[in-house]
């Protein structure tokens, strides 16, 4: 199965979490943090889930629960429910995440680090969540504390590069050298340094 990472705006998207225990809690919390409209279906739902901004439904999950959903997660630990949801999602073309049987899913949760507008996500495609988390933590250390300010600086330099350089290759070199300098120092460039880099390319 060929997975490709895509960042999606989950705000308001309807999602289903089947299951009412600790595993379901983790998945429901992740989705509600992103603003998704989460429905949790299970015969019993733990108090921690009920404290989240979710719609609880106290019964066993059915195929109809999949209809209209942007994502379905099975966290029941029940093989029969997992097969029911997997089949329904395939028929409805709905992304499906199986918390208990990773290889049956069409959507995988990566290990994520968020820092302002920078998102670092690592996945081992279910082979080793621990390996994904360790690699994520290593990459997160490479993100400067002032990364948002660096991004603001890069955004302001892009139109200037078009103004200063007629050749695409020169614009690319200018922007890459500016970014390399900022990542090395961990902070945005002063105007004097920008001018110095510009002049060195002319």
Secondary structure as UniProt FT lines:
FT   TURN            11..12
FT   STRAND          14..18
FT   HELIX           22..33
FT   TURN            34..35
FT   STRAND          37..41
FT   HELIX           47..50
FT   STRAND          54..57
FT   HELIX           63..66
FT   TURN            67..68
FT   STRAND          71..74
FT   HELIX           79..92
FT   STRAND          95..98
FT   HELIX           102..104
FT   STRAND          111..115
FT   TURN            116..117
FT   STRAND          118..122
FT   TURN            125..126
FT   HELIX           129..140
FT   TURN            141..142
FT   TURN            145..146
FT   HELIX           147..164
FT   HELIX           168..185
FT   HELIX           191..201
//
